Amino acid sequence: MIWASTQHYADFDTQIPALLGKASIGPEDYRTATELITRMVLATLGLVTVSPART
């Protein structure tokens, strides 16, 4: 799943912004995706993550 998720963003870099309704993907989009993928992977292990405080 980790490989598929990263490959998805690499292969479909033109489609992702269109799906998000944006001209391009920015740092916040990658941060959000990273947090989601991390939570999903850790959840399969029965672990819970705490989202970091945004400044």
Long-range contacts (C-beta under 8 A, 24 or more apart in sequence): 1-37, 1-40, 1-41, 2-37, 2-41, 5-33, 5-37, 9-33
